[in-house]
Amino acid sequence: MDAHSHNDWFAIRKDPRPFFEPFIRQGITSFITGNCGLSATGFTPDTPHLDKIGGGLFGYGGEETGVYPSAGALLDAVDRHSPCNIAVLAGHCSARAGITGFDGRDLTPAEEEQMLGAMEQSLKEGACGISLGLMYEPGLYVSIEELKKVARLAERYDRPMTVHPRACSAVSMTYPLLGRPHLLRALDELEEITRGTHMKLQYSHAIFVGRRSFRCKDELKEIIYRMRENGVDAQFDIYSELLGVSVITVVMPTWYQALSAEEKRRPVNKLRFSLLAKASIMLLGFGWDDITIAYVGEGNEQYEGKTVAQIAKEMGKSDIDAYLDLCEMSNFKGRVNMGPYSTPEIVSDLSRDALCLYMTDAWVEPHGVQNPAIYDCFPKFLKYSLNGTGDTMPGTIRKMTGGVADRFSIPERGYVREGYFADLTVFNEEKLRSGEEDHGHSFGIEKVFINGELILDGDTLNTDAMRTSGRAMRAAKR
């Protein structure tokens, strides 16, 4: 069970099979979707802002079987029409965008009631929790008071609230530059939002963007444990990767993004951006050689898989000029793989923690270099267990099975028990030990059963059965 996914957007595709094949090959049968506030559901049905649902990272684009404002409608749509089992969170960004688009103003009382009502309707219909995305529009604009009301809604239904925090790095564009690391300030904010509650808080993808963020790992754990001491049921999740996927403009401040292409090239603006970029790179602890181009548009495939620094040398330009060229050729919509987001030592430490769950936070892209987590994220956790750098094997398996089912109140899943759905993955320990990591394929997984049906047998996928093998996973009613 993948504890953090965005595959609700792909489960509702007219042919979802290509988007689930690599996950099945690494042994995954089930997904907790709708994370980072960007769910494909949980918004008002008559919204005039359908184009804003998904925050620009995802969205309804005509490849879907329909539009699904409530969790009940989405779960009905994917039941026996998706390769894998799907649970869904009600995304705060989606609920808010359905009412005001990306407008960052405070909601009126009537709008707030409408937003909370849309999320509550999805909780009543089987959504397994609520998700926040505080680095995405419109979530990045909202007040602490609004977020407290969302938290209390999750508490009332005894469902987790998963949170993509405002910052995952030592510095960001979110807080004043100097002082306490921004990653920790974002955690301080979560303490404030949840203070006085007994809610379930799920801190999403515990990552540390840039080498200067690594030192925050121990205090991150301290804050999560302190929240638990104060009555908040706080946990976190991780992937086994050391990098992450982002939009090409991730290092570009919002004021610069808002400029026209001509204004961006003006010497004064380029100089200001260049100085900011150099300062950010220094403070974060990564550089242009840590940013790999994943996709910058059709016809530009020669840049895929190369770092910005490599491309700059090939172009005979400065790193900044090469980066701007790549942004422009992708219409500022390109994709990058970048890091470091973690270290083997951090992954090893966090993966052993009793409060940790495992996930991929990955999806299949139609073009370009893929996120390696779609291929072997879970086999690597199993391999680390076998070689002694991960959790014990029972602990590892629980964090990708029953631990996820329990956390999100998914009934009759996650355990091998009579009367439970037969989602079973068979792996080979010797092949896991010797498997090559990060080579664009899985390793060590021999068979995968989804709802009792053999879907993967060796290298062979039953693609016909994949059309109907998945079921909707509704959270247990209180």
C-alpha positions in Angstrom: 0.0 0.0 0.0 1.5 3.3 -1.2 0.8 5.8 1.7 1.2 8.9 -0.4 0.1 9.1 -4.0 -1.5 11.3 -6.7 -2.8 8.4 -8.7 -6.4 9.4 -8.3 -5.8 11.6 -11.3 -4.7 8.6 -13.3 -7.2 6.1 -12.0 -9.9 8.1 -13.7 -8.2 8.1 -17.1 -10.0 6.3 -19.9 -7.2 3.8 -20.0 -5.3 3.9 -16.7 -3.3 0.8 -17.2 0.0 2.4 -18.5 0.0 4.6 -15.4 -0.1 1.7 -13.0 2.1 -0.9 -14.7 5.4 0.1 -13.1 3.9 0.3 -9.6 2.4 -3.2 -9.9 5.9 -4.4 -11.0 7.3 -3.1 -7.8 4.6 -4.9 -5.8 2.2 -2.1 -5.1 -1.5 -3.1 -5.1 -3.2 -0.1 -3.4 -2.8 3.7 -3.1 -3.8 6.5 -0.7 -4.4 9.3 -3.2 -5.4 12.9 -3.3 -2.4 14.2 -1.4 -0.8 17.7 -1.1 -4.3 19.3 -1.2 -4.5 18.5 -4.9 -7.2 15.8 -5.0 -9.3 15.1 -8.1 -12.4 15.3 -5.9 -13.8 17.2 -2.9 -15.0 20.4 -4.6 -18.3 22.1 -5.3 -20.0 20.5 -8.4 -20.9 23.8 -10.0 -17.5 25.4 -9.8 -16.5 27.9 -12.4 -12.9 27.2 -11.6 -12.5 23.6 -12.8 -9.3 24.5 -14.6 -7.8 25.4 -11.2 -8.5 22.0 -9.6 -5.2 20.2 -9.3 -3.1 23.3 -8.7 -1.6 23.4 -12.2 0.4 20.2 -11.4 -2.6 18.0 -12.2 -6.0 18.8 -13.7 -9.0 17.7 -15.8 -7.8 17.8 -19.3 -10.3 15.6 -21.3 -8.5 12.3 -20.9 -10.7 11.4 -17.9 -13.9 9.3 -17.8 -15.7 12.2 -16.2 -15.5 15.0 -13.6 -16.0 13.8 -10.0 -16.7 16.6 -7.4 -17.3 14.3 -4.5 -15.4 11.3 -3.2 -18.4 9.0 -3.6 -18.6 9.8 -7.3 -14.9 9.2 -7.8 -14.8 6.0 -5.8 -17.8 4.7 -7.8 -16.0 5.6 -11.0 -12.7 3.7 -10.2 -14.3 0.6 -8.6 -13.6 -2.3 -10.9 -12.4 0.2 -13.5 -8.8 0.7 -12.3 -5.8 -1.7 -12.2 -5.2 -1.0 -8.5 -7.1 -0.3 -5.3 -7.8 3.4 -4.7 -8.5 5.4 -1.5 -8.8 9.2 -1.7 -8.3 12.2 0.5 -10.3 15.4 0.2 -7.8 18.1 -0.9 -8.1 21.5 0.8 -6.5 23.2 -2.3 -9.2 21.6 -4.6 -12.0 22.5 -2.2 -10.9 26.1 -2.0 -10.0 26.5 -5.6 -13.5 25.3 -6.5 -14.9 28.4 -4.8 -12.3 31.2 -5.4 -9.9 29.8 -7.9 -6.3 30.9 -6.9 -7.5 34.1 -5.2 -5.6 34.3 -2.0 -8.0 36.5 -0.1 -9.7 35.4 3.1 -13.0 33.6 2.5 -16.3 35.0 3.5 -18.2 33.1 6.2 -20.5 31.7 3.5 -17.6 30.6 1.3 -15.8 29.0 4.2 -18.9 27.1 5.0 -19.2 26.0 1.4 -15.5 24.9 1.3 -15.7 22.9 4.5 -19.0 21.4 3.4 -17.5 20.1 0.2 -14.7 18.4 2.1 -17.1 17.0 4.7 -19.4 15.6 2.0 -16.4 13.6 0.7 -15.6 12.4 4.3 -19.2 11.2 4.6 -18.9 9.3 1.3 -15.7 7.4 2.3 -12.7 9.7 1.8 -10.0 8.5 4.1 -8.9 11.9 5.3 -8.1 15.5 4.3 -4.9 16.8 2.6 -3.2 20.2 2.7 -0.8 21.5 0.1 0.8 24.6 1.6 3.3 25.1 -1.2 0.7 25.1 -3.9 -2.0 27.6 -5.0 -4.3 28.4 -3.3 -3.1 26.6 -0.2 0.1 28.8 0.1 -2.0 31.9 0.7 -4.4 30.8 3.5 -4.4 31.9 7.1 -3.7 29.8 10.2 -7.2 30.3 11.3 -8.6 28.7 8.1 -6.3 25.8 8.5 -7.3 25.3 12.1 -10.9 24.8 11.0 -9.8 22.3 8.4 -7.9 20.4 11.1 -10.9 20.3 13.4 -13.0 18.9 10.6 -10.4 16.1 10.2 -10.4 15.6 14.0 -14.3 15.4 14.1 -14.3 12.5 11.6 -11.2 10.9 13.2 -9.4 10.9 9.8 -5.8 11.9 9.1 -4.9 15.3 7.8 -1.9 14.9 5.5 0.3 18.0 5.0 2.7 19.1 2.4 4.3 21.9 4.5 5.1 25.4 3.4 8.9 24.6 3.3 11.0 21.4 3.0 14.3 23.2 2.9 16.5 25.4 5.1 15.6 28.4 3.1 12.7 29.1 0.8 10.6 32.0 -0.6 8.1 31.5 2.2 9.7 33.0 5.3 12.3 35.8 6.0 15.7 34.6 4.8 17.6 34.7 8.1 17.0 32.9 11.3 15.4 29.5 12.0 15.5 27.0 9.1 12.3 27.3 7.1 11.7 23.6 7.2 11.5 23.8 11.0 9.3 27.0 10.9 6.9 25.1 8.7 6.7 22.4 11.4 6.2 25.1 14.1 3.2 26.2 12.1 1.8 22.6 12.1 2.2 22.6 15.9 0.2 25.8 16.1 -2.5 24.5 13.7 -3.0 21.3 15.7 -2.5 22.6 19.2 -5.3 21.6 21.5 -6.6 18.9 19.2 -6.2 15.1 19.3 -6.2 14.8 15.6 -4.2 12.5 13.3 -1.5 14.5 11.5 0.4 12.9 8.7 3.5 14.9 7.8 4.0 14.2 4.1 7.4 13.2 2.5 9.9 13.9 5.2 12.6 15.3 2.9 15.4 17.8 3.3 16.0 19.8 0.2 19.6 20.8 -0.2 22.6 19.7 1.8 22.2 22.5 4.3 18.8 21.1 5.2 20.1 17.7 6.4 20.9 19.0 9.9 17.2 19.5 10.5 16.4 15.8 10.6 16.8 15.3 14.3 14.7 18.3 15.2 12.0 17.3 12.7 11.7 14.1 14.7 11.7 15.9 18.0 8.9 18.2 16.9 6.8 15.2 15.7 7.3 13.4 19.0 6.6 16.6 21.0 3.2 16.9 19.1 2.4 13.4 20.2 3.2 14.1 23.8 0.8 17.0 23.5 -2.0 14.8 22.3 -1.7 15.0 18.5 -1.4 11.6 16.7 1.5 12.7 14.5 3.3 10.5 12.0 5.3 10.9 8.8 6.1 9.1 5.6 9.2 8.8 3.3 10.3 7.4 0.0 13.6 5.6 -0.6 14.8 8.1 -3.2 17.4 10.8 -2.6 16.0 13.2 -5.2 12.6 14.6 -6.1 10.6 15.9 -9.1 9.6 19.5 -9.5 8.7 22.1 -12.1 11.5 23.8 -13.9 10.7 27.1 -12.2 11.2 25.7 -8.7 14.2 28.0 -8.1 12.5 31.0 -9.7 10.9 33.6 -7.4 7.3 34.5 -8.0 8.0 38.1 -8.9 10.4 36.9 -11.7 7.9 34.3 -13.0 5.3 37.1 -13.4 7.5 39.1 -15.8 7.1 38.8 -19.5 9.8 36.9 -21.5 11.3 40.3 -22.6 11.3 41.7 -19.1 13.0 38.5 -17.8 15.9 39.2 -20.2 16.4 42.8 -19.1 19.8 43.2 -17.5 18.5 44.6 -14.3 16.0 41.9 -13.7 18.4 39.1 -14.8 21.0 40.4 -12.5 18.6 40.5 -9.6 17.4 37.0 -10.3 21.0 35.8 -10.8 22.1 37.2 -7.4 19.0 35.6 -5.7 19.6 32.3 -7.4 23.3 32.2 -6.3 22.3 33.1 -2.8 19.7 30.4 -2.7 22.0 27.8 -4.1 24.6 28.7 -1.5 22.1 28.7 1.4 20.4 25.4 0.3 23.6 23.5 -0.5 23.0 22.5 -4.1 23.8 23.9 -7.5 23.1 23.7 -11.2 24.8 20.4 -11.4 22.2 19.0 -9.0 19.3 19.9 -11.3 18.7 17.4 -14.1 16.3 18.1 -17.0 13.5 15.6 -17.2 11.4 17.3 -19.9 11.4 20.7 -21.8 9.1 19.9 -24.6 8.9 17.9 -27.8 11.9 18.4 -30.1 14.2 19.1 -27.1 14.9 15.5 -26.1 18.7 16.0 -26.4 18.6 17.9 -23.1 16.8 15.2 -21.1 18.9 13.4 -18.5 21.5 16.2 -18.5 22.2 18.7 -15.7 21.8 22.4 -16.2 25.5 22.8 -15.7 26.3 20.2 -18.4 23.9 21.9 -20.8 25.4 25.3 -20.1 28.8 24.0 -21.1 27.4 22.5 -24.3 25.7 25.8 -25.1 28.8 27.8 -24.2 26.7 30.0 -21.9 26.5 30.8 -18.2 24.4 28.5 -16.0 21.8 31.2 -15.6 21.5 31.9 -19.3 21.2 28.2 -20.1 18.6 27.8 -17.4 16.6 30.7 -18.8 16.8 29.2 -22.3 15.5 25.9 -21.0 12.7 27.6 -19.2 11.7 29.5 -22.3 11.8 26.5 -24.7 9.4 24.7 -22.3 7.2 27.7 -21.9 8.2 27.7 -18.3 6.3 24.4 -17.8 9.3 22.0 -18.0 10.1 19.3 -15.4 13.3 18.6 -13.5 14.6 15.9 -11.2 16.7 17.5 -8.5 18.4 16.8 -5.3 19.8 16.0 -2.9 16.5 15.7 -0.9 18.0 13.2 1.5 21.0 10.9 2.2 21.2 7.1 2.6 21.9 7.7 6.3 18.7 9.8 6.7 16.6 7.3 4.8 18.0 4.5 7.0 17.3 6.4 10.2 13.8 7.5 9.3 12.8 4.2 7.8 13.4 2.5 11.2 11.2 4.9 13.1 8.0 3.5 14.5 6.1 6.5 13.3 7.2 6.1 9.6 5.1 4.8 6.7 6.4 4.1 3.2 5.3 5.7 -0.1 6.4 6.8 -3.6 4.9 10.3 -4.2 5.4 9.4 -7.9 3.3 9.1 -11.1 4.0 8.2 -14.7 4.7 11.1 -17.0 3.8 10.9 -20.7 7.2 12.3 -21.8 10.7 12.6 -20.7 12.8 11.2 -17.8 10.7 9.5 -15.2 10.8 9.8 -11.4 12.8 6.7 -10.4 10.3 6.1 -7.6 7.9 4.6 -10.1 10.2 1.7 -10.6 11.9 0.4 -7.5 11.0 2.5 -4.4 9.4 -0.4 -2.5 11.9 -3.1 -3.5 14.6 -0.8 -2.2 13.0 -0.7 1.2 12.8 -4.5 1.2 16.5 -4.7 0.1 17.6 -2.3 2.9 15.8 -4.5 5.4 17.7 -7.5 4.2 21.1 -5.8 4.1 20.7 -4.3 7.6 20.4 -0.6 6.7 16.6 -0.5 6.9 14.0 -1.6 9.4 13.4 -5.3 10.3 11.5 -7.3 7.7 8.3 -7.4 9.9 8.6 -3.7 10.4 9.3 -3.0 6.8 6.3 -5.0 5.6 4.0 -3.4 8.2 4.9 0.1 7.0 3.8 -0.8 3.5 0.7 -2.9 4.4 -1.2 -3.0 7.7 0.3 0.2 9.0 -1.1 2.1 6.1 -4.5 0.4 6.3 -4.8 1.2 10.0 -3.6 4.8 9.6 -6.3 5.6 7.0 -9.1 3.4 8.4 -9.2 1.2 5.3 -11.1 -2.0 6.3 -10.3 -5.5 5.3 -7.0 -4.5 3.7 -3.3 -4.7 4.7 -3.4 -8.1 6.5 -3.4 -11.7 5.4 -6.6 -12.7 7.2 -9.6 -14.8 6.4 -12.3 -12.7 4.9 -9.9 -9.9 3.8 -9.2 -8.9 0.2 -6.4 -10.9 -1.2 -3.8 -8.2 -2.1 -0.6 -10.2 -2.0 2.9 -9.6 -3.2 5.5 -12.4 -3.5 9.1 -11.4 -3.5 12.4 -13.3 -3.8 15.0 -12.3 -1.1 18.0 -13.3 -3.1 16.9 -11.3 -6.1 16.2 -8.3 -3.8 19.7 -8.5 -2.3 21.4 -8.6 -5.7 19.0 -6.3 -7.5 20.4 -3.2 -9.2 18.9 0.1 -8.0 17.8 3.0 -10.1 18.0 1.3 -13.4 14.5 2.0 -14.6 13.0 -1.3 -13.6 11.9 -3.2 -10.6 13.7 -6.2 -9.0 12.9 -9.0 -6.7 9.1 -9.0 -7.2 7.8 -12.4 -8.5 4.0 -12.3 -8.2 1.3 -9.7 -7.5 -2.3 -10.6 -6.7 -4.9 -7.8 -6.6 -8.3 -8.8 -5.0 -7.3 -12.4 -5.4 -6.5 -12.2 -9.1 -3.0 -12.9 -10.4 -1.9 -9.7 -12.2 1.9 -10.1 -12.3 3.5 -13.5 -12.8 7.3 -13.1 -13.2 7.6 -10.4 -15.9 4.2 -11.1 -17.4 1.3 -8.7 -16.7 -2.3 -9.7 -17.2 -3.2 -6.5 -19.0 -6.8 -7.7 -19.7 -7.4 -8.4 -16.0 -5.9 -4.9 -15.2 -8.9 -3.3 -16.7 -11.1 -4.3 -13.7 -8.8 -5.7 -11.0 -8.8 -2.6 -8.7 -11.5 -1.7 -6.2 -12.5 1.5 -4.4 -11.3 1.6 -0.8 -13.7 3.5 1.3 -12.7 4.5 4.9 -14.6 2.6 7.6 -17.5 4.5 9.0 -17.2 5.7 12.6 
